[in-house]
């Protein structure tokens, strides 16, 4: 991953410079409508991020529950080779 930094470094630096420039321009402006639009956009992006995280955790919980149910069900299944006698009768215990 570190060996790819020479490819990503300029992109990260450009994003950081653009972000800082935008913050300075936003701070220096007296246009309240623009600041309100930025706040609205920021709220929408954070809302989408929260939705994405919610779906991710919901899928992870569902997979965990399914796996737990399968492990519990597997624990209740008899192991047939150990519990069958020569005539094929099943013995528990």
Phi and psi in degrees as a GROMACS rama.xvg file:
@    title "Ramachandran Plot"
@    xaxis  label "Phi"
@    yaxis  label "Psi"
@TYPE xy
-68.8122  -26.8923  UNK-2
-71.9629  -16.3018  UNK-3
-90.3914  1.28804  UNK-4
-63.2255  -34.1545  UNK-5
-63.796  -22.0463  UNK-6
-87.827  -35.2222  UNK-7
-90.4326  -22.2067  UNK-8
-54.6705  -50.4706  UNK-9
-62.6227  -35.3224  UNK-10
-68.4769  -43.5436  UNK-11
-63.9808  -42.1535  UNK-12
-63.9092  -42.0788  UNK-13
-64.5735  -40.4218  UNK-14
-63.7367  -42.4849  UNK-15
-64.8904  -43.1298  UNK-16
-63.8089  -43.1929  UNK-17
-63.5294  -39.7799  UNK-18
-64.1338  -46.8711  UNK-19
-63.7874  -40.6628  UNK-20
-62.9276  -41.8278  UNK-21
-63.9412  -39.3724  UNK-22
-64.2525  -43.2192  UNK-23
-63.8593  -44.4146  UNK-24
-65.4981  -38.2659  UNK-25
-68.2637  -38.5587  UNK-26
-69.025  -35.5644  UNK-27
-81.9726  -12.8605  UNK-28
-84.5856  152.249  UNK-29
-106.747  10.3828  UNK-30
-82.026  102.243  UNK-31
-70.6216  -29.1867  UNK-32
-64.2269  -40.6811  UNK-33
-65.1445  -41.9812  UNK-34
-62.9346  -36.2191  UNK-35
-67.1563  -38.7706  UNK-36
-65.8377  -39.0002  UNK-37
-63.8339  -40.8966  UNK-38
-63.5841  -39.4881  UNK-39
-65.2445  -44.8295  UNK-40
-63.5494  -41.0322  UNK-41
-63.7562  -41.5505  UNK-42
-63.5465  -39.0789  UNK-43
-66.5958  -42.1601  UNK-44
-65.8801  -41.9265  UNK-45
-67.2785  -34.2329  UNK-46
-64.2375  -42.5858  UNK-47
-64.6126  -38.1612  UNK-48
-63.4151  -42.469  UNK-49
-62.793  -40.2758  UNK-50
-63.5464  -43.3396  UNK-51
-61.8496  -44.586  UNK-52
-64.4374  -38.9458  UNK-53
-61.859  -46.1709  UNK-54
-64.5202  -37.6557  UNK-55
-62.9338  -47.505  UNK-56
-67.6124  -35.2393  UNK-57
-63.7165  -41.7949  UNK-58
-67.3133  -37.6387  UNK-59
-65.8882  -41.137  UNK-60
-65.1863  -40.9992  UNK-61
-62.7838  -42.9089  UNK-62
-65.935  -38.9094  UNK-63
-63.1643  -44.5289  UNK-64
-63.7799  -42.2502  UNK-65
-62.1321  -42.7327  UNK-66
-66.6258  -41.8675  UNK-67
-61.9576  -42.8888  UNK-68
-62.5725  -39.7513  UNK-69
-66.7828  -39.2302  UNK-70
-66.8641  -41.734  UNK-71
-65.0529  -43.3312  UNK-72
-64.2338  -36.3048  UNK-73
-67.1687  -31.8416  UNK-74
-69.1241  -26.8135  UNK-75
-86.6426  -14.2847  UNK-76
-74.6435  134.304  UNK-77
-72.9406  146.635  UNK-78
-84.5087  105.973  UNK-79
-61.5585  -42.1839  UNK-80
-62.8816  -33.101  UNK-81
-81.2554  -23.7334  UNK-82
-105.4  5.81023  UNK-83
-102.951  135.049  UNK-84
-89.6765  -174.138  UNK-85
-65.8293  -25.6728  UNK-86
-88.9805  -2.68192  UNK-87
92.2901  8.88706  UNK-88
-80.8506  142.029  UNK-89
-90.3179  130.613  UNK-90
-120.093  130.777  UNK-91
-101.914  144.062  UNK-92
